[in-house]
Amino acid sequence: MPLSATGNDGTRSLKPSTGDDARRDPPRIVYRGIGHAALRSDGRSRRSPRRLVPLRSGCRSDAKREQNRYVTRDLARIVTRNAHSRGSCWPTLQQTLLLRAVLLTGAPALEAFQAWRGQVNLDRLDRGSFRLLPLLAHNLRRHEVRDPIMARLEEVCRDTRSKNVALMERLATLLAAFSEAGLETMILKGAALLVLYYSDPGLRPMSDLDLLVRTDKASGAMALLRQLGWTPQLPVPERVVPVTHSHLFQDRRDTRLDLHWHLCWECCGPGADDAFWAAAQAVAVDGVPTSALCRADQLLHATVHGVAWNPVPPLRWVADAMLILQAAGPSFEWSRLLTQARHLKLILPLREALAFMRDTLDAPVPDVVLATLRASQVSRFERFEYRARIRPWGWYGALPRLVCHYLRLSGSAGQPQGLQGLRGFPRYLQHLYGLARLRDLPSALWARLLRNA
């Protein structure tokens, strides 16, 4: 979401804009000599890989901001290779510069900030980049950077901190109620990351809460949430328990809770979460005990959740993953990460995520880990599923991903069964959309098709 300039005194503040401004495309960045035409068929650049290539901003600004900025061809090649489309899971060159300014230290961070600062239009910043502004302020503060932008970044930090503190207080109340009802819980995503890896609640924006319960306790958890005043997205959310991993609830304060009974979309089979529960670590939220994923599982969850197409560029997964690795240091359990990825058939998203992080951010990923992932056997189904997850939805919506998910649930993933393997697909869609009758499916599909057209 872009940013708008507001204020009665003429000063600017960072706030998401609405209306026509929100629908405008972000500033066009022109890469001189960079792109698929500048690459050979093997993916290598035609010139020296370390040659500096001028980059010019296409956004409206004064002459100083129109001056050429330079980035290495290696970085441009990596970004070009991964940026399959606008809004994909892979950051653009501008977003990659922001990530480097946020996550690196010393001269590389400052050089990336200057390059990003020279080409970005803060009043039209995409939502994915906006979410990284608190971390940017934190890193610039550590480097004692004095820039007019700092006042605006600090404002975002204060706003993020205020919202996150309120969300965590609401989460603590929920955890206490679940504990009193005898329901075991595990906090996920932003809440867990704030507790374990972020030093300040103002550094990572959150839009909702994510809470995991045991699969056989999902219906009981839904009933408890209704008693506490939370409203489910579907009238009968119990219908979706057999075919998906979570369901969205909302309370009277418009706080959103994503109730999970499986960790992620790809892992909804019987016993899929047993290993996650067994290795979970004990944590507390405002003194209320709960649990969170161990570091290896946390990294797997962050990368798998992030490496997927989203209309809002999901840049946060890169920052989350880097902070997890930095916190673990040399003691990180790489063997567990590889074992879990193989078991859950998630080799490809993990491999590409770790390679991107090491290539662009010097992430401490050992050579042997990437070599093992590259040598791991990957089925045709996994390759098709990976392509479906990183590509934008067309008029058919999420149909390819739904087919892959159904095949995982039915145990047919990787088994060539033709159309016979999809005989139960209509019934699967009925449960997924929370429909009482199978005959209501055509109208529901038609409504979704019209929304995607």
C-alpha positions as CSV (number, residue, x, y, z in Angstrom):
1,M,0.0,0.0,0.0
2,P,1.4,3.4,-0.9
3,L,2.0,6.2,1.6
4,S,0.2,9.6,1.8
5,A,1.5,12.9,3.0
6,T,-0.8,14.4,5.6
7,G,-0.7,17.0,8.3
8,N,-2.4,20.3,9.0
9,D,1.0,22.1,9.3
10,G,2.2,20.9,6.0
11,T,4.5,18.3,7.4
12,R,4.6,14.8,6.0
13,S,3.8,11.6,7.9
14,L,4.0,8.0,6.8
15,K,0.5,6.5,6.5
16,P,-1.0,4.1,4.0
17,S,-2.9,6.0,1.4
18,T,-6.3,5.0,0.0
19,G,-8.3,5.8,-3.1
20,D,-6.9,6.3,-6.5
21,D,-3.4,6.8,-5.2
22,A,-3.4,3.3,-3.8
23,R,-4.0,1.8,-7.2
24,R,-1.2,3.5,-8.9
25,D,1.8,1.5,-9.9
26,P,5.0,2.1,-7.9
27,P,7.8,4.2,-9.4
28,R,9.3,2.6,-12.4
29,I,12.9,1.7,-12.0
30,V,15.0,1.6,-15.1
31,Y,17.9,-0.9,-15.3
32,R,20.5,0.0,-17.9
33,G,21.8,-3.1,-19.5
34,I,20.1,-5.3,-17.0
35,G,17.4,-7.9,-17.8
36,H,16.9,-11.1,-19.6
37,A,18.4,-9.7,-22.8
38,A,21.6,-9.1,-20.9
39,L,21.9,-12.7,-19.8
40,R,23.2,-15.7,-21.6
41,S,21.1,-18.8,-21.9
42,D,23.0,-20.3,-18.9
43,G,21.9,-17.4,-16.7
44,R,25.4,-15.8,-16.7
45,S,25.9,-12.2,-17.6
46,R,27.6,-11.4,-20.9
47,R,30.1,-9.1,-19.2
48,S,32.2,-9.3,-16.1
49,P,30.0,-10.3,-13.1
50,R,31.4,-7.6,-10.9
51,R,31.0,-4.7,-13.3
52,L,29.0,-1.8,-11.9
53,V,25.9,-1.0,-13.8
54,P,24.2,2.4,-13.5
55,L,20.6,2.4,-12.2
56,R,18.3,5.4,-12.6
57,S,15.1,6.1,-10.8
58,G,12.0,6.8,-12.9
59,C,10.2,8.5,-10.0
60,R,9.6,12.2,-10.0
61,S,12.3,14.0,-7.9
62,D,14.8,16.8,-8.1
63,A,18.0,16.6,-10.1
64,K,20.0,15.2,-7.2
65,R,17.7,12.2,-6.9
66,E,17.8,11.7,-10.6
67,Q,21.5,11.0,-10.6
68,N,22.7,7.6,-11.5
69,R,23.1,5.0,-8.7
70,Y,25.3,2.0,-9.0
71,V,24.7,-1.7,-8.0
72,T,26.8,-4.7,-8.9
73,R,25.8,-6.8,-11.8
74,D,25.8,-9.9,-9.5
75,L,23.0,-8.4,-7.4
76,A,21.0,-7.3,-10.5
77,R,21.4,-10.7,-12.0
78,I,20.1,-12.5,-8.9
79,V,17.1,-10.1,-8.6
80,T,16.3,-10.4,-12.3
81,R,16.4,-14.2,-12.1
82,N,14.1,-14.3,-9.2
83,A,11.7,-11.5,-9.9
84,H,9.2,-13.5,-12.0
85,S,6.5,-10.8,-11.8
86,R,5.5,-7.7,-9.9
87,G,4.3,-8.6,-6.4
88,S,6.0,-12.0,-6.5
89,C,7.7,-13.6,-3.5
90,W,11.1,-12.5,-4.8
91,P,12.1,-8.9,-4.0
92,T,12.7,-6.4,-6.8
93,L,16.1,-4.7,-7.0
94,Q,14.7,-1.7,-5.1
95,Q,13.4,-3.9,-2.4
96,T,16.6,-5.9,-2.2
97,L,18.5,-2.7,-1.6
98,L,16.1,-2.0,1.3
99,L,16.7,-5.5,2.7
100,R,20.4,-4.9,2.6
101,A,20.1,-1.6,4.3
102,V,18.0,-3.2,7.0
103,L,19.9,-6.4,7.6
104,L,23.5,-5.7,6.9
105,T,26.0,-3.7,8.9
106,G,28.8,-1.3,8.2
107,A,29.6,0.1,4.7
108,P,27.4,-2.4,2.8
109,A,24.3,-1.3,4.7
110,L,25.0,2.4,4.3
111,E,25.7,2.0,0.6
112,A,22.5,0.1,0.1
113,F,20.6,2.8,2.1
114,Q,22.0,5.6,-0.1
115,A,21.2,3.7,-3.3
116,W,17.6,2.9,-2.1
117,R,17.1,6.5,-0.7
118,G,18.1,8.0,-4.0
119,Q,15.6,6.1,-6.1
120,V,12.6,5.6,-3.8
121,N,9.5,7.8,-3.5
122,L,8.3,7.4,0.1
123,D,4.9,8.7,-0.7
124,R,4.3,5.8,-3.0
125,L,6.1,3.0,-1.2
126,D,4.7,-0.5,-1.6
127,R,3.2,-2.2,1.5
128,G,5.9,-4.9,1.6
129,S,8.6,-2.2,1.9
130,F,6.6,-0.2,4.3
131,R,6.6,-3.1,6.7
132,L,10.4,-3.0,6.9
133,L,10.6,0.7,7.8
134,P,10.8,0.1,11.6
135,L,13.8,-2.2,11.1
136,L,15.4,0.3,8.8
137,A,15.0,3.0,11.5
138,H,16.6,0.6,14.0
139,N,19.6,-0.2,11.8
140,L,20.2,3.5,10.8
141,R,20.0,4.5,14.5
142,R,22.7,1.9,15.2
143,H,24.9,3.4,12.5
144,E,24.2,6.9,13.8
145,V,22.8,8.0,10.5
146,R,21.4,11.6,10.4
147,D,18.9,12.0,7.6
148,P,15.6,13.9,7.3
149,I,13.9,10.6,6.8
150,M,14.6,9.5,10.3
151,A,11.8,11.5,11.9
152,R,9.3,9.8,9.6
153,L,10.7,6.4,10.3
154,E,10.5,6.9,14.0
155,E,6.9,7.8,13.6
156,V,6.2,4.4,12.0
157,C,8.1,2.7,14.8
158,R,6.0,4.4,17.5
159,D,2.8,3.5,15.7
160,T,3.9,-0.1,15.2
161,R,4.9,-0.5,18.8
162,S,1.5,0.8,20.1
163,K,-0.4,-1.6,17.9
164,N,1.7,-4.6,18.7
165,V,1.5,-4.0,22.4
166,A,-2.3,-4.0,22.2
167,L,-2.2,-7.1,20.1
168,M,0.1,-9.0,22.5
169,E,-2.1,-8.0,25.5
170,R,-5.1,-9.4,23.6
171,L,-3.1,-12.6,22.9
172,A,-2.2,-13.0,26.5
173,T,-5.9,-12.9,27.5
174,L,-6.7,-15.6,24.9
175,L,-3.8,-17.8,26.0
176,A,-5.0,-17.6,29.6
177,A,-8.6,-18.6,28.5
178,F,-7.3,-21.5,26.4
179,S,-5.1,-22.7,29.3
180,E,-8.0,-22.6,31.7
181,A,-10.0,-24.7,29.2
182,G,-7.2,-27.3,29.0
183,L,-6.2,-26.5,25.5
184,E,-2.5,-26.6,24.6
185,T,-1.3,-23.7,22.5
186,M,1.6,-22.6,20.3
187,I,2.1,-19.0,19.1
188,L,3.1,-18.6,15.5
189,K,4.5,-16.1,13.0
190,G,4.6,-12.5,14.2
191,A,3.8,-13.1,17.8
192,A,6.4,-15.8,18.2
193,L,9.0,-13.8,16.3
194,L,8.4,-10.8,18.5
195,V,8.9,-12.8,21.7
196,L,12.0,-14.7,20.5
197,Y,13.9,-12.7,17.9
198,Y,12.9,-9.0,17.9
199,S,14.3,-6.8,20.6
200,D,11.5,-4.2,20.4
201,P,7.8,-4.7,19.7
202,G,8.0,-1.7,17.4
203,L,10.3,-3.4,14.9
204,R,7.9,-5.8,13.2
205,P,4.4,-4.8,12.2
206,M,1.6,-7.4,12.7
207,S,-1.9,-7.4,11.2
208,D,-3.3,-10.4,13.1
209,L,-2.5,-13.1,15.6
210,D,-1.7,-16.7,14.8
211,L,-2.4,-19.5,17.3
212,L,-1.9,-23.3,16.9
213,V,-3.9,-26.0,18.8
214,R,-3.8,-29.7,18.5
215,T,-5.7,-31.0,15.5
216,D,-8.2,-33.0,17.6
217,K,-8.9,-29.9,19.7
218,A,-9.8,-27.6,16.8
219,S,-13.6,-27.9,17.2
220,G,-13.3,-27.2,21.0
221,A,-11.1,-24.2,20.3
222,M,-13.6,-22.8,17.9
223,A,-16.4,-23.2,20.4
224,L,-14.4,-21.4,23.1
225,L,-13.6,-18.5,20.7
226,R,-17.3,-18.1,20.1
227,Q,-18.0,-18.0,23.8
228,L,-15.3,-15.3,24.1
229,G,-17.0,-13.2,21.5
230,W,-15.0,-14.0,18.4
231,T,-16.9,-14.4,15.1
232,P,-15.7,-17.0,12.5
233,Q,-15.3,-16.0,8.8
234,L,-17.6,-18.9,7.8
235,P,-20.9,-19.8,9.6
236,V,-19.8,-23.4,10.3
237,P,-15.9,-23.3,10.4
238,E,-15.8,-26.9,11.7
239,R,-16.5,-28.0,8.1
240,V,-13.1,-26.9,6.9
241,V,-11.1,-28.7,9.5
242,P,-10.5,-31.9,7.5
243,V,-9.3,-30.0,4.4
244,T,-7.2,-27.0,5.5
245,H,-4.9,-25.7,8.2
246,S,-6.5,-22.6,9.8
247,H,-9.6,-20.4,9.9
248,L,-9.9,-16.6,10.6
249,F,-11.8,-15.2,13.6
250,Q,-12.5,-11.6,14.4
251,D,-13.6,-9.9,17.7
252,R,-15.6,-6.7,18.4
253,R,-12.4,-4.7,18.4
254,D,-11.7,-5.9,14.8
255,T,-8.7,-7.9,16.1
256,R,-8.1,-10.8,13.8
257,L,-7.0,-14.3,14.9
258,D,-6.0,-17.0,12.6
259,L,-6.7,-20.3,14.5
260,H,-4.4,-23.1,13.3
261,W,-4.8,-26.8,13.8
262,H,-2.0,-27.5,11.3
263,L,1.1,-25.5,11.0
264,C,0.9,-24.7,7.3
265,W,-1.2,-25.2,4.2
266,E,1.0,-28.0,2.8
267,C,1.0,-30.1,6.0
268,C,-2.6,-31.1,6.7
269,G,-2.3,-34.9,6.8
270,P,-2.6,-37.1,9.9
271,G,0.3,-36.6,12.3
272,A,1.9,-33.8,10.2
273,D,2.4,-31.6,13.2
274,D,3.7,-34.2,15.7
275,A,7.3,-33.4,15.1
276,F,6.6,-29.7,15.5
277,W,4.9,-30.2,18.9
278,A,7.6,-32.6,20.1
279,A,10.4,-30.0,19.5
280,A,8.5,-26.9,20.6
281,Q,10.2,-24.6,23.1
282,A,8.4,-23.0,26.1
283,V,7.8,-19.3,26.0
284,A,5.5,-16.8,27.8
285,V,3.4,-13.8,26.7
286,D,3.0,-11.3,29.4
287,G,3.6,-14.0,31.9
288,V,1.1,-16.5,30.4
289,P,2.9,-19.8,29.4
290,T,2.6,-21.2,25.9
291,S,5.0,-22.6,23.4
292,A,6.7,-21.7,20.1
293,L,8.5,-23.6,17.3
294,C,12.2,-24.5,17.7
295,R,14.6,-22.5,15.6
296,A,14.9,-25.0,12.8
297,D,11.1,-25.3,12.4
298,Q,10.7,-21.6,12.8
299,L,13.0,-21.0,9.8
300,L,11.3,-23.6,7.8
301,H,7.9,-22.1,8.5
302,A,9.1,-18.5,7.7
303,T,10.6,-19.5,4.4
304,V,7.8,-21.8,3.2
305,H,5.2,-19.2,4.2
306,G,7.1,-16.4,2.5
307,V,8.1,-18.1,-0.8
308,A,4.7,-17.8,-2.4
309,W,3.1,-15.3,-4.6
310,N,1.2,-12.5,-2.8
311,P,-0.2,-9.2,-4.1
312,V,1.6,-7.6,-1.2
313,P,5.3,-8.3,-1.6
314,P,6.1,-10.6,1.4
315,L,9.5,-9.1,2.2
316,R,9.2,-9.8,5.9
317,W,10.0,-13.4,5.5
318,V,13.6,-12.5,4.5
319,A,14.1,-10.3,7.6
320,D,12.5,-13.0,9.9
321,A,14.7,-15.7,8.5
322,M,17.9,-13.7,8.8
323,L,17.1,-12.8,12.4
324,I,16.5,-16.5,13.2
325,L,19.8,-17.5,11.7
326,Q,21.7,-14.6,13.5
327,A,20.1,-15.6,16.9
328,A,21.1,-19.3,16.5
329,G,24.6,-18.7,15.3
330,P,26.8,-21.8,14.7
331,S,24.5,-24.0,16.8
332,F,21.7,-23.9,14.3
333,E,20.3,-27.4,13.7
334,W,20.7,-27.7,9.9
335,S,20.2,-31.5,10.0
336,R,16.7,-31.1,11.5
337,L,15.8,-28.4,8.9
338,L,16.9,-30.7,6.0
339,T,15.0,-33.7,7.6
340,Q,11.8,-31.8,8.0
341,A,12.0,-30.3,4.5
342,R,12.4,-33.8,2.9
343,H,9.7,-35.3,5.0
344,L,7.2,-32.6,4.1
345,K,8.2,-32.4,0.5
346,L,9.3,-28.7,0.8
347,I,12.8,-28.9,-0.6
348,L,12.3,-26.4,-3.4
349,P,11.0,-23.4,-1.5
350,L,13.6,-23.9,1.2
351,R,16.4,-24.3,-1.3
352,E,15.5,-21.2,-3.2
353,A,15.0,-19.1,-0.1
354,L,18.3,-20.1,1.4
355,A,20.2,-19.5,-1.9
356,F,18.6,-16.1,-2.3
357,M,19.5,-15.1,1.3
358,R,23.1,-16.1,1.0
359,D,23.5,-14.6,-2.5
360,T,22.0,-11.2,-1.6
361,L,22.5,-10.8,2.2
362,D,25.5,-13.0,3.0
363,A,23.3,-15.3,5.1
364,P,25.4,-17.8,7.1
365,V,24.1,-20.8,5.1
366,P,26.9,-23.5,4.9
367,D,27.9,-24.7,1.4
368,V,27.1,-28.3,2.4
369,V,23.5,-27.4,3.2
370,L,22.8,-25.9,-0.2
371,A,24.7,-28.7,-1.9
372,T,22.5,-31.3,0.0
373,L,19.3,-29.4,-1.0
374,R,20.4,-29.3,-4.7
375,A,21.3,-33.0,-4.7
376,S,18.0,-34.0,-3.0
377,Q,15.5,-35.8,-5.2
378,V,12.5,-33.7,-6.2
379,S,9.5,-35.2,-7.8
380,R,7.6,-33.8,-10.8
381,F,4.7,-33.1,-8.5
382,E,7.0,-30.9,-6.2
383,R,8.2,-29.0,-9.2
384,F,4.7,-28.3,-10.4
385,E,3.6,-27.3,-6.9
386,Y,6.5,-24.9,-6.6
387,R,5.8,-23.2,-9.9
388,A,2.1,-22.9,-8.9
389,R,3.0,-21.2,-5.6
390,I,5.4,-18.6,-7.0
391,R,3.3,-17.5,-10.0
392,P,0.6,-14.8,-9.9
393,W,-3.0,-16.1,-10.0
394,G,-4.7,-15.8,-13.3
395,W,-8.4,-15.8,-14.1
396,Y,-8.5,-19.4,-12.7
397,G,-7.4,-18.0,-9.3
398,A,-5.7,-20.5,-6.9
399,L,-6.9,-23.6,-8.8
400,P,-3.4,-25.1,-9.5
401,R,-2.5,-24.7,-5.8
402,L,-5.8,-26.2,-4.8
403,V,-5.2,-29.2,-7.0
404,C,-1.8,-29.7,-5.4
405,H,-3.2,-29.4,-1.9
406,Y,-5.9,-31.9,-2.7
407,L,-3.3,-34.4,-4.0
408,R,-1.3,-34.0,-0.8
409,L,-4.4,-34.6,1.3
410,S,-5.5,-37.6,-0.7
411,G,-2.0,-39.2,-0.6
412,S,-1.8,-39.0,-4.4
413,A,1.1,-36.5,-4.6
414,G,3.8,-37.8,-6.9
415,Q,1.6,-40.7,-8.1
416,P,0.5,-40.6,-11.8
417,Q,-3.2,-41.3,-11.6
418,G,-4.5,-39.0,-14.3
419,L,-8.0,-37.6,-13.9
420,Q,-9.0,-40.5,-11.7
421,G,-6.9,-39.1,-9.0
422,L,-9.2,-36.0,-8.9
423,R,-12.5,-37.8,-8.4
424,G,-12.9,-36.5,-4.9
425,F,-11.8,-32.9,-5.8
426,P,-15.4,-31.5,-5.9
427,R,-16.1,-32.8,-2.5
428,Y,-12.8,-31.3,-1.3
429,L,-13.9,-27.9,-2.6
430,Q,-17.2,-28.2,-0.9
431,H,-15.5,-28.6,2.5
432,L,-12.9,-26.0,1.7
433,Y,-15.6,-23.3,1.0
434,G,-17.7,-24.4,3.9
435,L,-20.7,-25.4,1.7
436,A,-23.5,-27.5,3.2
437,R,-24.4,-29.2,-0.1
438,L,-22.3,-30.3,-3.1
439,R,-24.8,-28.8,-5.5
440,D,-24.0,-25.3,-4.2
441,L,-20.4,-25.6,-5.5
442,P,-21.0,-24.4,-9.1
443,S,-22.5,-21.1,-8.0
444,A,-19.7,-20.6,-5.5
445,L,-17.0,-21.3,-8.2
446,W,-18.7,-18.9,-10.6
447,A,-18.7,-16.2,-8.0
448,R,-15.0,-16.6,-7.4
449,L,-14.4,-16.7,-11.1
450,L,-16.1,-13.4,-11.6
451,R,-14.0,-11.8,-8.8
452,N,-10.8,-13.0,-10.4
453,A,-11.8,-11.9,-13.9
